[in-house]
Amino acid sequence: MNSIPDFKMSPILPGAWIGILGSGQLGRMLAIAAKQMGYRVAVFSPDSDTPAGQVADAETTASYEDLDAVRRFAKSVSVVTFEFENVPSATTAAAAEHALVRPDGRVLHITQQRLREKNFLKDQGFPVAPFRAIRSRDDLRVAAAEIGLPAVLKTASFGYDGKGQKMLRAEADLEEGWLGLRGAEGIYEGFIHFEKELSVVGARTVGGEFRAFPVFENSHAHHILDITFAPADITPDLAAQARELARGILDALDVVGLLTVEMFLTRDGRLLVNELAPRTHNSGHLTLDACVTSQFEQQLRAVCGLPLGSTEMKSPSAMANLLGGLWSQGVPDWAAALASDPAVKLHLYGKSEARDGRKMGHLTVTSASVAEAVRKASLARSSLVVSSPG
Ligand code: AMP
C-alpha cells in the first residue's frame, strides 16, 4: 500500500514558489538567495516598487488585512515565510489555509509583542531583564518602586530600532513616560548596564536540526544598529553559551525557519535575552560575504525542508549600516568607498527615498582580523560623504 507522503516533511524543491510577507531589504536578500537556488519568488506587502518586489518574480500590493488577497497569494506559493513579523494573526491563519507558513502563526504571535515575548521567555526559564506590564499610572509607579531606576519604558507592540522607547532616569520622568505611551500597553524594563550587545541567528528544520551562526557583536548609534562584527570578542565558552541559549529558544518555540536572539552581556558575565525576531536580522548581513551559507540562504533551506548549510565563517568580518542621513549632502561617493579597500562590498536596497535613519544599504569587509575589518568598514563608510566645496 502506498503511504501518503508527509507533506510537512517532504522538501520544497527548486522551481517551487516561495512567498514572502513583507517587502523590505530582508525580503530582497532572501529573494536573491532563493532565485540563486532556482526558486520563484512572490512577495506581499502594502507597498509597491519595493526592495524585495524589484527582484521577485511577482509582487502583490495589498493590505495585510485583505484576507482574500492573502489567500490568493498563499495559493500561488508552496511556503510562506516572513521578513516582517508585525502582521495580524488573521493574516498568518488565512495564509496557512493554503500553504505551509514557516515559522508558524504561534511563533509570530509571541514574538510580535514584547510582553508576550518576555513572559514566554521568563516562563520557560530563559534569562531576561526584570520587567513589568504597564497599563496604568499606578503600574508605572509600582514598577519603579519594585524594579528601580533607571529603566526603559517601551510600547508593547510595534516597536523597533528604539521607536516607542523612553529612558526613565528619575521619578520625575515617570509622568512623561506614561503620557508617551498614549494609552497603549507598555513594558517597564530595568536598565541593563551591559558590557556588550550580541546576537545569535539560528535556524531550525522541521526535523529539529539546529544550526547557529557565530555570535555577532553589535554597536548601536541613536538606537539603530551601526556596526556589527563577527566573531564577537568573547570567550569561546561564552559564545557556546550564547548559541546554546538560542538553540533552547528555537526548540521551545518549535521554530521551523530562522530566528534571531538579541542579547545583552552584563558586566558580571551573564547573558540576558533582549528581543527575538522570527526572521533574518540586520546583524546577520555580514554572513552574505563572510560565511559559507548566508542567513538568507539558511532561512530558505529551513523553510523548504532542505538540509541546513554550514554557518562557518570564511573570514572575520564587519558590517557598517548605511542610513539615509548619508545622502544629506547628495548621493554618497560609492567609488570612494570601494577605492578605500578592495575587500569592501557594497549592498544597496533599491530604496528611492533616503529619509533620515532609514536603512538604505550596508558595507561589509572581510579581513584577517575583526579589528582590521571594523577599521576598514568605518573608513569606507566615512569616505562616502561628499564634502561640499568651500
Ligand atoms: P530594542 O528595541 O528592545 O531592541 O532596544 C533597542 C536598543 O535599546 C537595544 O539594542 C539597547 O541598546 C537599548 N536597550 C533596550 N532595552 C534596554 C534595557 N533594558 N537596558 C539597557 N538598554 C536597553
Boltz pocket constraint, residues with backbone or C-beta under 6 A from the ligand:
constraints:
  - pocket:
      binder: B
      contacts: [[A, 129], [A, 152], [A, 159], [A, 160], [A, 161], [A, 162], [A, 163], [A, 189], [A, 190], [A, 191], [A, 192], [A, 193], [A, 194], [A, 197], [A, 220], [A, 223], [A, 262], [A, 274], [A, 275]]
      max_distance: 6.0
